[in-house]
């Protein structure tokens, strides 16, 4: 597997914010988000080819950790991701999978499916990245795949919000699933990679969350460490 990085940190996003976790970041993605904060795992995938055994051994080297986050890029396109998840589950780790929900789970071992479907605000520039823009737009929302995830796993939705109108878009997407999704399962995260950018959206996004019953999802790792690798 092509692995961008493995590190031990605090979960910075979602329902498990603050939980010490080992992050296994695969390299490679089937989308190209304009605001991607891990271009080294998507736009310009880099890393080291690692065996499943060596990855598990590095996870186990963090003796106090019982939570593992499989992330990317898009971890679900990594060829041995299901084998890796199964090996970690055998060792009784809690597994969170951070995914854009464009690839079906197919029974993968997972305790929390952290689903982050991409909104129109994610689309790359059509002039600079025309071919990727078309592929991105054709791929970013897969309703049948999303239904498969929420039917079989504990889940959370994380949406990256750039402007107030994004909320209407995501609500339309969720209505198309024809599923009962509790509002507290929907986390709205301000788009940005600096504390200043995140806080600039905090007031109006917080009010939107209050009005609709959604959860506001700040980014703890940015607050603690800034936008840098290994955090």
ROSE-4610 file (N, C-alpha, C; in Angstrom, 1 decimal, always signed):
// ROSE-4610
residu = [X/X/X/X/X/X/X/X/X/X/X/X/X/X/X/X/X/X/X/X/X/X/X/X/X/X/X/X/X/X/X/X/X/X/X/X/X/X/X/X/X/X/X/X/X/X/X/X/X/X/X/X/X/X/X/X/X/X/X/X/X/X/X/X/X/X/X/X/X/X/X/X/X/X/X/X/X/X/X/X/X/X/X/X/X/X/X/X/X/X/X/X/X/X/X/X/X/X/X/X/X/X/X/X/X/X/X/X/X/X/X/X/X/X/X/X/X/X/X/X/X/X/X/X/X/X/X/X/X/X/X/X/X/X/X/X/X/X/X/X/X/X/X/X/X/X/X/X/X/X/X/X/X/X/X/X/X/X/X/X/X/X/X/X/X/X/X/X/X/X/X/X/X/X/X/X/X/X/X/X/X/X/X/X/X/X/X/X/X/X/X/X/X/X/X/X/X/X/X/X/X/X/X/X/X/X/X/X/X/X/X/X/X/X/X/X/X/X/X/X/X/X/X/X/X/X/X/X/X/X/X/X/X/X/X/X/X/X/X/X/X/X/X/X/X/X/X/X/X/X/X/X/X/X/X/X/X/X/X/X/X/X/X/X/X/X/X/X/X/X/X/X/X/X/X/X/X/X/X/X/X/X/X/X/X/X/X/X/X/X/X/X/X/X/X/X/X/X/X/X/X/X/X/X/X/X/X/X/X/X/X/X/X/X/X/X/X/X/X/X/X/X/X/X/X/X/X/X/X/X/X/X/X/X/X/X/X/X/X/X/X/X/X/X/X/X/X/X/X/X/X/X/X/X/X/X/X/X/X/X/X/X/X/X/X/X/X/X/X/X/X/X/X/X/X/X/X/X/X/X/X/X/X/X/X/X/X/X/X/X/X/X/X/X/X/X/X/X/X/X/X/X/X/X/X/X/X/X/X/X/X/X/X/X/X/X/X/X/X/X/X/X/X/X/X/X/X/X/X/X/X/X/X/X/X/X/X/X/X/X/X/X/X/X/X/X/X/X/X/X/X/X/X/X/X/X/X/X/X/X/X/X/X/X/X/X/X/X/X/X/X/X/X/X/X/X/X/X/X/X/X/X/X/X/X/X/X/X/X/X/X/X/X/X/X/X/X/X/X/X/X/X/X/X/X/X/X/X/X/X/X/X/X/X/X/X/X/X/X/X/X/X/X/X/X/X/X/X/X/X/X/X/X/X/X/X/X/X/X/X/X/X/X/X/X/X/X/X/X/X/X/X/X/X/X/X/X/X/X/X/X/X/X/X/X/X/X/X/X/X/X/X/X/X/X/X/X/X/X/X/X/X/X/X/X/X/X/X/X/X/X/X/X/X/X/X/X/X/X/X/X/X/X/X/X/X/X/X/X/X/X/X/X/X/X/X/X/X/X/X/X/X/X/X/X/X/X/X/X/X/X/X/X/X/X/X/X/X/X/X/X/X/X/X/X/X/X/X/X/X/X/X/X/X/X/X/X/X/X/X/X/X/X/X/X/X/X/X/X/X/X/X/X/X/X/X/X/X/X/X/X/X/X/X/X/X/X/X/X/X/X/X/X]
num = [1/1/1/2/2/2/3/3/3/4/4/4/5/5/5/6/6/6/7/7/7/8/8/8/9/9/9/10/10/10/11/11/11/12/12/12/13/13/13/14/14/14/15/15/15/16/16/16/17/17/17/18/18/18/19/19/19/20/20/20/21/21/21/22/22/22/23/23/23/24/24/24/25/25/25/26/26/26/27/27/27/28/28/28/29/29/29/30/30/30/31/31/31/32/32/32/33/33/33/34/34/34/35/35/35/36/36/36/37/37/37/38/38/38/39/39/39/40/40/40/41/41/41/42/42/42/43/43/43/44/44/44/45/45/45/46/46/46/47/47/47/48/48/48/49/49/49/50/50/50/51/51/51/52/52/52/53/53/53/54/54/54/55/55/55/56/56/56/57/57/57/58/58/58/59/59/59/60/60/60/61/61/61/62/62/62/63/63/63/64/64/64/65/65/65/66/66/66/67/67/67/68/68/68/69/69/69/70/70/70/71/71/71/72/72/72/73/73/73/74/74/74/75/75/75/76/76/76/77/77/77/78/78/78/79/79/79/80/80/80/81/81/81/82/82/82/83/83/83/84/84/84/85/85/85/86/86/86/87/87/87/88/88/88/89/89/89/90/90/90/91/91/91/92/92/92/93/93/93/94/94/94/95/95/95/96/96/96/97/97/97/98/98/98/99/99/99/100/100/100/101/101/101/102/102/102/103/103/103/104/104/104/105/105/105/106/106/106/107/107/107/108/108/108/109/109/109/110/110/110/111/111/111/112/112/112/113/113/113/114/114/114/115/115/115/116/116/116/117/117/117/118/118/118/119/119/119/120/120/120/121/121/121/122/122/122/123/123/123/124/124/124/125/125/125/126/126/126/127/127/127/128/128/128/129/129/129/130/130/130/131/131/131/132/132/132/133/133/133/134/134/134/135/135/135/136/136/136/137/137/137/138/138/138/139/139/139/140/140/140/141/141/141/142/142/142/143/143/143/144/144/144/145/145/145/146/146/146/147/147/147/148/148/148/149/149/149/150/150/150/151/151/151/152/152/152/153/153/153/154/154/154/155/155/155/156/156/156/157/157/157/158/158/158/159/159/159/160/160/160/161/161/161/162/162/162/163/163/163/164/164/164/165/165/165/166/166/166/167/167/167/168/168/168/169/169/169/170/170/170/171/171/171/172/172/172/173/173/173/174/174/174/175/175/175/176/176/176/177/177/177/178/178/178/179/179/179/180/180/180/181/181/181/182/182/182/183/183/183/184/184/184/185/185/185/186/186/186/187/187/187/188/188/188/189/189/189/190/190/190/191/191/191/192/192/192/193/193/193/194/194/194/195/195/195/196/196/196/197/197/197/198/198/198/199/199/199/200/200/200/201/201/201/202/202/202/203/203/203/204/204/204/205/205/205/206/206/206/207/207/207/208/208/208/209/209/209/210/210/210/211/211/211/212/212/212/213/213/213/214/214/214/215/215/215/216/216/216/217/217/217/218/218/218/219/219/219/220/220/220/221/221/221/222/222/222/223/223/223/224/224/224/225/225/225/226/226/226/227/227/227/228/228/228/229/229/229/230/230/230/231/231/231]
x = [+0.8/+0.0/+0.9/+0.5/+1.2/+0.7/+1.6/+1.2/+1.9/+1.1/+1.7/+2.3/+1.6/+2.2/+1.4/+2.1/+1.4/+1.9/+0.9/+1.3/+0.3/+0.7/-0.1/-0.5/-1.8/-2.2/-3.6/-4.2/-5.6/-6.5/-7.6/-8.6/-9.1/-9.0/-9.3/-10.7/-11.5/-12.8/-13.8/-15.0/-16.1/-16.5/-17.2/-17.8/-16.7/-15.5/-14.5/-13.4/-13.7/-12.7/-12.0/-10.7/-9.9/-9.4/-9.9/-9.5/-8.1/-7.1/-5.8/-6.0/-5.4/-5.6/-4.3/-4.2/-3.1/-3.8/-3.2/-3.7/-2.8/-3.5/-2.8/-3.4/-2.5/-3.0/-2.5/-3.4/-3.1/-2.9/-2.1/-1.9/-2.6/-3.3/-4.1/-5.6/-6.2/-7.6/-8.3/-9.6/-10.4/-11.1/-10.8/-11.4/-10.2/-10.5/-9.5/-10.2/-10.3/-11.0/-10.1/-10.8/-10.1/-9.4/-10.0/-9.5/-8.8/-8.4/-7.8/-6.6/-6.6/-5.5/-4.5/-4.6/-3.6/-3.2/-2.7/-2.4/-1.3/-0.5/+0.5/-0.1/-1.4/-2.1/-3.2/-3.3/-4.3/-3.8/-3.6/-3.2/-1.8/-0.9/+0.4/+0.7/+0.1/+0.3/+1.7/+2.2/+3.5/+3.5/+4.6/+4.6/+5.5/+5.3/+6.2/+5.3/+5.7/+4.9/+5.2/+4.2/+4.3/+3.5/+4.0/+3.2/+2.1/+1.1/+0.1/+0.8/+1.6/+2.3/+3.1/+3.8/+4.6/+3.8/+2.6/+1.7/+1.1/+0.7/+0.1/+1.2/+2.4/+3.5/+3.7/+3.6/+3.8/+2.7/+1.5/+0.3/+0.5/+0.9/+1.1/+2.2/+3.1/+4.2/+3.7/+2.5/+1.9/+1.0/+1.6/+1.0/-0.3/-0.4/-1.6/-2.7/-2.5/-3.6/-4.5/-5.8/-6.8/-7.7/-7.5/-8.3/-7.3/-7.8/-7.0/-8.0/-7.4/-8.2/-7.5/-8.3/-7.8/-8.3/-7.4/-7.7/-6.9/-7.0/-6.3/-6.1/-6.1/-6.6/-7.9/-8.1/-9.3/-8.9/-9.0/-8.5/-9.2/-10.4/-11.2/-10.7/-9.8/-9.3/-7.9/-7.4/-6.1/-6.4/-5.6/-5.9/-6.0/-5.2/-5.2/-5.9/-6.8/-7.4/-8.3/-8.9/-9.8/-9.0/-7.9/-7.0/-6.4/-6.0/-5.5/-6.5/-7.7/-8.8/-9.1/-9.1/-9.4/-8.3/-7.0/-5.9/-6.0/-6.4/-6.5/-7.7/-8.8/-9.9/-9.6/-8.8/-8.5/-7.7/-7.0/-6.3/-7.1/-8.4/-9.4/-9.2/-8.8/-8.7/-10.1/-10.4/-11.6/-11.2/-11.9/-11.5/-12.5/-11.9/-12.7/-12.2/-13.1/-12.7/-13.2/-12.2/-12.6/-12.7/-13.9/-14.1/-15.1/-14.9/-15.9/-17.1/-17.2/-18.3/-18.6/-17.6/-17.8/-17.5/-17.0/-16.6/-17.4/-18.1/-18.9/-18.0/-18.6/-17.8/-17.4/-18.4/-18.2/-17.7/-18.3/-18.0/-16.8/-16.1/-14.9/-15.1/-14.1/-14.2/-14.1/-15.1/-15.2/-16.2/-15.7/-16.6/-17.3/-16.7/-17.3/-17.0/-18.0/-17.8/-18.0/-16.9/-16.9/-17.1/-18.3/-18.6/-18.6/-17.8/-17.6/-17.9/-19.2/-19.5/-19.1/-18.7/-18.2/-19.3/-19.3/-20.3/-19.7/-20.5/-20.0/-18.8/-18.7/-17.6/-16.3/-16.3/-15.0/-14.5/-15.3/-14.9/-13.7/-12.7/-11.5/-11.8/-11.0/-11.2/-11.3/-12.3/-12.6/-11.6/-11.0/-10.0/-8.7/-8.2/-6.9/-7.0/-8.1/-8.2/-9.4/-9.6/-10.9/-11.2/-10.2/-10.5/-10.9/-10.1/-10.4/-11.7/-12.1/-13.3/-14.5/-14.4/-15.5/-15.5/-14.4/-14.3/-14.8/-14.4/-14.7/-16.2/-16.8/-18.3/-19.1/-18.6/-19.3/-19.1/-18.2/-17.9/-18.3/-18.3/-18.3/-19.6/-20.7/-21.9/-22.4/-22.4/-22.9/-23.9/-25.1/-26.2/-26.3/-26.2/-26.4/-25.2/-24.0/-22.9/-23.1/-23.6/-23.8/-24.9/-25.9/-26.9/-26.3/-25.4/-24.8/-24.0/-23.3/-22.5/-23.4/-24.5/-25.3/-26.2/-26.4/-27.2/-26.5/-25.2/-24.4/-23.4/-23.3/-22.3/-22.8/-22.2/-22.4/-21.7/-22.3/-21.8/-21.9/-21.2/-21.4/-21.2/-21.9/-21.6/-20.8/-19.8/-19.0/-19.0/-19.6/-19.6/-18.8/-17.9/-17.1/-17.9/-18.1/-19.0/-18.2/-18.4/-17.7/-18.6/-19.9/-20.9/-22.2/-23.1/-24.4/-25.2/-25.1/-25.9/-25.5/-24.3/-23.9/-24.9/-25.5/-26.4/-27.6/-28.1/-29.3/-28.9/-27.7/-27.2/-27.1/-26.5/-26.3/-27.6/-28.6/-29.9/-30.6/-30.4/-31.0/-30.4/-29.1/-28.4/-28.9/-29.0/-29.5/-30.9/-31.8/-33.2/-33.2/-32.3/-32.3/-32.0/-31.5/-31.2/-32.5/-33.5/-34.8/-34.5/-33.7/-33.4/-33.6/-33.9/-34.1/-32.7/-32.2/-30.8/-31.0/-30.7/-30.9/-30.0/-30.5/-29.7/-28.3/-28.3/-27.0/-25.9/-26.3/-25.4/-24.7/-25.2/-24.7/-23.8/-22.5/-21.6/-21.2/-21.2/-20.8/-19.5/-18.6/-17.2/-16.8/-16.4/-16.0/-14.8/-14.8/-13.7/-12.6/-11.4/-10.2/-9.1/-7.9/-6.7/-6.0/-6.5/-5.9/-7.0/-6.6/-7.6/-8.3/-7.7/-8.4/-9.5/-9.2/-10.2/-11.3/-11.1/-12.1/-13.0/-12.4/-13.1/-13.9/-13.5/-14.2/-15.6/-15.8/-17.0/-17.8/-17.2/-17.8/-19.2/-19.3/-20.5/-21.7/-21.7/-22.8/-23.1/-22.0/-22.1/-22.7/-22.3/-22.8/-24.3/-24.7/-26.2/-27.0/-26.4/-27.0/-27.2/-26.2/-26.3/-27.4/-27.5/-28.5/-29.9/-30.1/-31.4/-31.9/-30.9/-31.3/-31.0/-30.4/-30.1/-28.9/-28.0/-26.8/-25.7/-24.6/-23.5/-22.4/-21.9/-20.8/-19.5/-18.7/-17.5/-16.2/-15.6/-14.4/-13.2/-12.1/-10.9/-9.8/-9.9/-9.0/-7.5/-7.2/-5.7/-5.2/-6.1/-5.6/-5.4/-6.3/-6.2/-4.9/-4.6/-3.5/-2.1/-2.1/-0.8/-0.7/-1.7/-1.7/-1.9/-1.9/-2.1/-0.8/-0.4/+0.9/+0.8/+1.7/+1.6/+2.0/+1.5/+1.8/+1.0/-0.1/-1.0/-2.4]
y = [-1.2/+0.0/+1.2/+2.3/+3.5/+4.3/+4.6/+5.3/+6.6/+7.6/+9.0/+9.2/+8.8/+9.1/+8.3/+7.9/+7.3/+8.1/+8.6/+9.4/+9.2/+9.6/+9.5/+10.9/+11.2/+12.5/+12.5/+13.6/+13.7/+13.8/+13.1/+13.2/+14.7/+15.3/+16.8/+17.1/+16.1/+16.4/+15.3/+15.7/+14.8/+14.4/+13.3/+12.8/+12.4/+12.0/+11.6/+12.6/+13.9/+14.9/+14.8/+14.9/+14.9/+13.5/+12.4/+11.1/+10.8/+10.3/+9.9/+8.8/+9.0/+8.1/+8.0/+6.8/+6.6/+6.8/+7.7/+8.0/+7.3/+6.5/+5.9/+6.6/+7.4/+8.1/+7.5/+6.9/+6.3/+7.5/+7.2/+8.2/+7.8/+8.8/+8.5/+8.9/+9.5/+9.9/+9.9/+9.6/+9.6/+11.0/+11.9/+13.3/+14.3/+15.5/+16.6/+17.9/+18.0/+19.1/+20.4/+21.5/+22.8/+23.2/+22.9/+23.3/+22.2/+21.2/+20.0/+20.4/+20.0/+20.3/+19.2/+18.2/+17.1/+16.8/+17.8/+17.6/+16.5/+16.3/+15.2/+13.8/+13.7/+12.4/+12.4/+13.5/+13.6/+14.2/+15.5/+16.1/+15.6/+15.5/+15.0/+13.8/+12.7/+11.6/+11.2/+11.1/+10.7/+9.8/+9.0/+8.2/+7.0/+6.0/+4.8/+3.6/+2.6/+1.4/+0.6/+0.2/-0.5/-1.7/-2.8/-4.0/-3.8/-4.6/-4.5/-4.8/-5.8/-6.2/-5.0/-4.3/-3.2/-2.0/-1.8/-0.8/-1.1/-2.4/-2.8/-2.7/-3.1/-3.0/-1.6/-0.6/+0.8/+1.3/+0.9/+1.2/+0.7/-0.6/-1.2/-0.6/+0.1/+0.8/+1.9/+2.4/+3.4/+2.7/+2.3/+1.3/+1.8/+3.1/+3.6/+3.8/+3.7/+4.1/+2.9/+3.1/+2.0/+2.4/+3.6/+4.1/+4.3/+3.8/+4.0/+4.7/+5.7/+6.4/+6.1/+5.5/+5.2/+6.4/+7.1/+8.4/+8.5/+9.6/+9.8/+11.2/+11.6/+10.9/+10.2/+9.2/+8.3/+6.9/+6.5/+5.2/+4.1/+4.2/+3.1/+2.7/+3.4/+3.0/+2.3/+2.3/+1.5/+0.0/-0.7/-2.0/-3.0/-2.8/-3.7/-3.1/-2.1/-1.5/-2.4/-3.3/-4.3/-5.3/-5.7/-6.6/-5.8/-4.6/-3.8/-3.6/-3.2/-3.0/-4.3/-5.4/-6.7/-7.1/-6.8/-7.1/-6.2/-4.9/-4.0/-4.4/-4.9/-5.3/-6.5/-7.4/-8.6/-8.3/-7.1/-6.6/-5.7/-5.7/-5.0/-3.4/-2.9/-1.4/-0.9/+0.3/+1.0/+1.6/+1.4/+1.9/+2.9/+4.1/+5.1/+5.2/+5.2/+5.4/+6.7/+7.6/+8.9/+8.7/+8.9/+8.6/+9.6/+9.9/+10.7/+10.0/+8.7/+7.8/+7.7/+7.5/+7.3/+5.8/+5.0/+3.6/+2.8/+1.7/+0.9/+0.2/+0.0/-0.6/-2.1/-2.8/-4.3/-5.0/-4.7/-5.5/-5.1/-4.0/-3.6/-3.5/-3.9/-3.7/-2.2/-1.7/-0.3/-0.1/+0.7/+1.1/+2.4/+3.3/+4.6/+5.0/+5.1/+5.6/+7.1/+7.8/+9.2/+9.7/+10.0/+10.2/+11.7/+12.0/+13.4/+13.6/+13.5/+13.8/+15.2/+15.4/+16.7/+17.6/+18.8/+19.8/+20.4/+21.3/+22.0/+22.9/+23.3/+24.2/+23.5/+22.2/+21.4/+21.4/+21.7/+21.4/+22.2/+21.6/+22.3/+23.2/+24.2/+25.2/+24.5/+24.9/+24.3/+24.6/+25.8/+26.2/+25.5/+25.5/+24.9/+23.4/+22.9/+21.4/+20.8/+21.1/+20.7/+19.2/+18.3/+16.9/+16.4/+16.9/+16.6/+17.2/+18.3/+18.9/+18.0/+17.5/+16.6/+15.3/+14.7/+13.5/+13.7/+14.8/+15.2/+15.3/+16.1/+16.3/+15.0/+14.1/+12.9/+11.9/+12.1/+11.1/+11.5/+12.8/+13.3/+12.9/+12.6/+12.2/+10.9/+9.9/+8.6/+8.1/+8.4/+8.2/+6.7/+5.8/+4.4/+3.9/+4.4/+4.1/+4.6/+5.9/+6.5/+5.7/+5.3/+4.4/+3.1/+2.5/+1.3/+1.5/+2.6/+2.9/+3.1/+3.9/+4.2/+3.1/+2.1/+1.0/+0.0/-0.1/-1.2/-0.7/+0.6/+1.1/+2.2/+2.3/+3.6/+4.7/+5.8/+6.8/+8.2/+9.1/+10.6/+11.2/+12.3/+13.1/+14.3/+14.6/+15.8/+16.5/+17.7/+18.6/+19.8/+20.1/+21.3/+22.4/+23.5/+24.6/+25.8/+26.4/+27.6/+28.8/+28.6/+29.7/+29.2/+30.1/+29.7/+28.9/+29.2/+28.4/+26.9/+26.6/+25.2/+24.3/+24.9/+24.1/+23.6/+24.5/+24.0/+22.9/+23.0/+22.0/+20.6/+20.6/+19.3/+18.8/+19.6/+19.1/+18.5/+19.0/+18.4/+17.0/+16.9/+15.6/+14.6/+15.0/+14.0/+13.6/+14.6/+14.2/+13.1/+13.2/+12.2/+10.8/+10.7/+9.3/+8.6/+9.4/+8.9/+8.0/+8.5/+7.9/+8.8/+8.3/+9.1/+9.3/+10.5/+10.9/+11.9/+11.5/+12.5/+13.7/+14.9/+16.1/+16.0/+15.4/+15.4/+14.5/+13.7/+13.0/+13.8/+15.1/+15.9/+17.0/+17.0/+17.9/+18.9/+20.2/+21.2/+21.8/+21.7/+22.1/+23.3/+24.4/+25.6/+25.3/+25.7/+25.5/+26.4/+25.9/+26.8/+25.9/+26.4/+25.7/+26.6/+27.7/+28.5/+28.8/+29.1/+29.5/+30.8/+31.7/+32.9/+32.6/+31.8/+31.4/+30.7/+29.8/+29.0/+29.9/+30.8/+31.7/+32.7/+33.1/+34.0/+33.5/+32.2/+31.6/+31.1/+31.2/+30.6/+31.2/+32.5/+33.1/+32.7/+32.8/+32.5/+31.0/+30.2/+28.8/+28.2/+28.8/+28.4/+28.7/+29.8/+30.2/+29.2/+28.8/+27.8/+26.5/+26.1/+24.8/+24.9/+26.0/+26.2/+26.2/+26.8/+26.9/+25.6/+24.7/+23.4/+22.2/+22.4/+21.3/+20.5/+21.0/+20.3/+20.5/+19.8/+20.0/+20.8/+21.7/+22.5/+21.7/+21.6/+20.8/+21.7/+22.1/+22.8/+21.8/+22.3/+21.5/+21.6/+20.7/+20.8/+20.8/+20.0/+19.9/+21.2/+21.9/+23.2/+24.2/+24.1/+25.0/+24.7/+23.4/+23.0/+23.1/+22.7/+22.6/+23.4/+24.0/+24.6/+23.5/+24.0/+23.1/+22.5/+21.4/+20.8/+19.3/+18.6/+17.2/+16.6/+15.3/+14.6/+15.1/+15.7/+16.2/+15.8]
z = [+0.0/+0.0/+0.0/-0.8/-0.8/+0.4/+1.4/+2.6/+2.7/+2.8/+2.9/+4.3/+5.3/+6.7/+7.7/+8.8/+9.9/+11.1/+12.0/+13.1/+14.2/+15.4/+16.6/+17.0/+17.2/+17.5/+18.2/+18.3/+18.8/+17.6/+17.6/+16.6/+16.6/+15.4/+15.4/+14.9/+14.4/+13.8/+14.2/+14.3/+14.4/+15.8/+15.9/+17.2/+18.2/+17.7/+18.6/+18.7/+18.5/+18.7/+20.1/+20.0/+21.2/+21.6/+21.0/+21.3/+20.8/+21.6/+21.0/+20.0/+18.9/+17.7/+16.9/+16.3/+15.3/+13.9/+13.2/+11.8/+10.8/+9.9/+8.8/+7.5/+6.9/+5.7/+4.5/+3.7/+2.4/+1.4/+0.4/-0.7/-1.9/-2.5/-3.7/-3.5/-4.4/-4.3/-5.6/-5.6/-6.8/-7.0/-6.1/-6.3/-6.3/-6.6/-6.6/-6.1/-4.7/-4.1/-4.3/-4.6/-4.8/-3.5/-2.3/-1.0/-0.3/-1.0/-0.3/+0.6/+1.9/+2.8/+2.9/+2.1/+2.0/+0.6/-0.2/-1.6/-1.8/-0.8/-0.9/-0.9/-0.6/-0.7/-1.8/-2.6/-3.6/-4.9/-4.9/-6.1/-6.6/-5.6/-5.9/-4.9/-5.1/-4.2/-4.0/-2.8/-2.5/-1.3/-1.1/+0.1/-0.1/+0.7/+0.7/+0.6/-0.2/-0.3/+1.0/+1.7/+3.0/+2.9/+3.6/+3.8/+4.9/+4.8/+5.9/+7.3/+7.3/+8.5/+9.1/+8.3/+8.8/+9.3/+8.6/+9.1/+10.5/+10.6/+11.9/+13.0/+12.7/+13.7/+14.1/+13.2/+13.6/+14.4/+14.1/+14.9/+16.3/+16.4/+17.7/+18.5/+17.9/+18.6/+19.5/+19.2/+20.1/+21.1/+22.2/+23.1/+23.7/+24.0/+24.7/+23.7/+22.5/+21.5/+21.3/+21.3/+21.0/+19.8/+19.3/+18.2/+17.0/+15.8/+14.6/+13.6/+12.8/+11.8/+10.5/+9.6/+8.2/+7.4/+6.8/+6.1/+4.8/+4.2/+2.9/+2.6/+1.3/+0.2/+0.4/-0.3/-0.2/+0.2/+1.4/+1.8/+1.2/+0.8/+0.2/-1.2/-1.8/-3.1/-2.9/-1.7/-1.5/-1.6/-2.3/-2.7/-1.5/-0.5/+0.7/+1.9/+1.7/+2.8/+3.6/+3.0/+3.7/+4.5/+4.0/+4.8/+6.0/+5.8/+6.9/+8.0/+7.6/+8.5/+9.3/+8.6/+9.3/+10.3/+10.0/+10.9/+12.1/+11.9/+13.1/+14.0/+13.3/+14.1/+14.9/+14.4/+15.1/+16.4/+16.4/+17.5/+18.4/+18.1/+19.0/+19.0/+17.9/+17.7/+17.3/+17.8/+17.2/+15.9/+14.8/+13.5/+13.0/+12.7/+12.0/+10.6/+9.6/+8.2/+7.8/+7.4/+6.8/+5.3/+4.8/+3.4/+2.8/+1.5/+0.8/+0.4/+0.7/+0.5/-1.0/-1.8/-3.2/-3.6/-2.6/-2.8/-1.8/-2.3/-1.4/-0.4/+0.9/+1.9/+1.7/+1.2/+0.9/+2.1/+3.3/+4.5/+5.2/+4.9/+5.6/+7.1/+7.9/+9.3/+9.6/+10.4/+10.6/+11.8/+12.8/+13.9/+13.7/+13.0/+12.7/+11.3/+10.5/+9.1/+9.1/+8.9/+8.9/+7.4/+7.0/+5.6/+5.3/+4.3/+4.0/+2.5/+2.1/+0.7/+0.3/-0.9/-1.3/-2.0/-1.6/-2.2/-3.4/-4.1/-5.2/-4.9/-3.7/-3.3/-3.4/-3.6/-3.6/-5.1/-6.1/-7.5/-7.9/-8.5/-9.0/-10.2/-10.4/-11.4/-12.8/-13.5/-14.8/-15.9/-15.8/-16.8/-16.5/-15.3/-15.0/-15.0/-14.5/-14.3/-14.9/-16.2/-16.9/-16.8/-17.1/-17.0/-15.6/-14.6/-13.3/-12.8/-13.3/-12.9/-13.3/-14.5/-15.0/-14.2/-13.9/-13.2/-11.7/-11.1/-9.8/-9.7/-10.6/-10.5/-10.8/-11.6/-11.8/-10.7/-9.8/-8.8/-7.4/-7.1/-5.7/-4.9/-5.6/-4.8/-5.4/-4.6/-5.0/-4.0/-4.3/-3.3/-2.9/-3.8/-3.5/-2.6/-2.8/-1.9/-0.5/-0.4/+0.9/+1.6/+1.0/+1.6/+2.1/+1.4/+1.8/+3.1/+3.2/+4.4/+5.6/+5.5/+6.6/+7.0/+6.1/+6.5/+7.3/+7.1/+7.8/+8.9/+9.1/+10.0/+10.9/+12.1/+12.8/+11.9/+11.9/+10.9/+11.5/+10.8/+11.0/+9.6/+9.4/+8.1/+8.5/+7.7/+7.9/+6.6/+6.6/+5.4/+5.5/+4.5/+4.5/+4.0/+4.8/+4.4/+4.1/+3.0/+2.6/+2.7/+2.4/+2.4/+2.9/+3.4/+3.9/+2.9/+1.6/+0.6/+0.5/+1.0/+1.0/+1.8/+2.8/+3.7/+2.9/+2.0/+1.2/+0.3/-0.3/-1.2/-0.5/+0.7/+1.4/+1.9/+2.2/+2.6/+1.5/+0.3/-0.9/-1.2/-1.0/-1.2/-0.2/+1.1/+2.1/+1.9/+1.4/+1.1/+0.0/-0.9/-2.0/-1.5/-0.3/+0.2/+0.6/+0.9/+1.4/+2.7/+3.6/+4.8/+6.0/+7.2/+8.3/+9.0/+8.8/+9.3/+10.4/+11.7/+12.8/+12.6/+12.9/+12.7/+13.5/+14.6/+15.4/+14.7/+13.7/+12.9/+11.8/+11.6/+10.6/+11.2/+10.8/+11.4/+10.3/+10.6/+9.6/+10.0/+9.1/+9.4/+8.5/+9.1/+8.3/+7.4/+6.1/+5.2/+5.6/+5.7/+6.0/+6.6/+6.5/+7.0/+8.1/+8.5/+9.5/+10.5/+11.8/+12.8/+12.4/+11.7/+11.3/+10.3/+9.3/+8.3/+8.9/+9.9/+10.5/+11.4/+12.1/+13.0/+12.2/+11.0/+10.2/+9.8/+9.8/+9.4/+10.6/+11.8/+13.0/+13.3/+13.3/+13.7/+12.9/+11.6/+10.8/+10.7/+10.7/+10.7/+12.0/+13.1/+14.4/+14.4/+13.9/+13.9/+13.0/+11.9/+11.0/+11.7/+12.5/+13.2/+14.3/+15.0/+16.0/+15.4/+14.2/+13.6/+13.1/+12.6/+12.0/+12.9/+14.0/+14.9/+14.5/+13.7/+13.3/+14.3/+14.2/+15.1/+14.4/+15.1/+14.6/+14.9/+13.8/+13.9/+13.7/+14.8/+14.7/+14.4/+14.1/+13.7/+14.8/+15.8/+16.9/+16.5/+15.6/+15.2/+14.6/+13.9/+13.4/+14.6/+15.6/+16.7/+17.5/+17.7/+18.5/+17.8/+16.5/+15.8/+14.6/+14.1/+12.7/+11.7/+10.4/+9.3/+8.8/+9.5/+9.1/+9.2/+8.5/+8.5/+9.8/+10.0/+11.3/+12.5/+12.2/+13.4/+13.2]
